[in-house]
C-alpha cells in the first residue's frame, strides 16, 4: 500500500529545502558580474553631468575675460598699450581715460582764468613752457564711461601729438611728455569749460583734434600660467602709479580682481597658455596714436585639474581687441 502523505509531511520537507553552497557561490559570482557591468553604465550620466559643469565653468570664465577686456580697452589712452613677459607671467598695461574735452586755441571768449604765459592766457600753447589752459566745454565721458566727468587737483591730463613718437611716453610727466599733473582746477563755467593749472611744462606738439584727455590711472592684466599641480590665474590690477617702465611688481594696497583661476599649465617647457601681444608693438617711445589702431591679442588656455594634477577639461581661445581713437 502506498502511504498517503499528510499536509504536515509536505510542509516539513519544503522547510528542509534550500540552496547548496555551490549554488550560493554561483549566484554571488553572477551578481558580481552584473554589478561590474551596471556600475559604469550608472556612472556615465553622472560623469557627463560633471563634464558639462566643467565646460560651463570654463566657458563662463572665458566670456567674462572677453567682456572685461573689451570694456576696459575701450577706455585705454590711444597708444598707451604695452605688454611684457617675465618668466611664465604675461603683463598687459594701459592708461585708463576718464574723460575727454577740447582745449582752446584762442583767447577769445575765454574766462580769463589763466595768467599770461607763452604770450597767451586761456589757450594752450605747445611752443614753450605752458602752465595753464582752459577747455572749450565740459569733459565728456570716454569709451564706456557714463555720468559727469569733473577734473580735480591731482588728476593727470594728456595732449597727444599728431605725428612722430611720444617720447617720453604718456606714463611720465617729464618735460616734452604729453602728460602733466594738475595743481589746480577752476570751477566749471556756465558752458561747462574748466581751467587747468599745472607746473611749467612744454608739450611735444598739438593734438590735431585739439583734444585733452583726463586720465584715471594705470591698469594691468597679469596672467600667470599654471603648474604641474595647480592652475594659474588671470588678475586685473589698477589704481597704482604710472612709471616709465612697465609695472610688473604691485604693492599690497593696489586694487585687484581675479577673472580666472583656471589658467592651464604649460604644455611643454617654455610654453605659456596665457600670453598678451600688441600690434604695432610700442618701443621705448610709443608710436603716435592719432588715427592709429592698436590691436591687442590674447592667447589663452583654460583648464580644470584633478587633485592628482591631471587636466580633466580644457578650452582654448585667441581673442583680439581694437584700441583706437573713439
Protein Blocks (a to p, Z undefined) as FASTA:
>chain_A
ZZdddfklmmmmmmmgccdfklmmmmmmmmmmmmmmmmmmmmmmmmmmmmmmmmmmmmmm
mmmmmmmmmmmmmmpcehiaccddehjbccddddddfbdcdddfbfghpaolacceehia
kbccfkbccfbdcdfbdcddehjbgcjddddehiacddddfehjddddfkbccehiabdc
dfbdcdddfkopacddddddddfbdcfklpacddfbdcddddddddfkbccdddddehia
ddfbacfbdcfklccddfbfcbccdfbghiafbdcdddddddfbdcdfehpacddddddd
dddddfkopafbdcddddddddddZZ
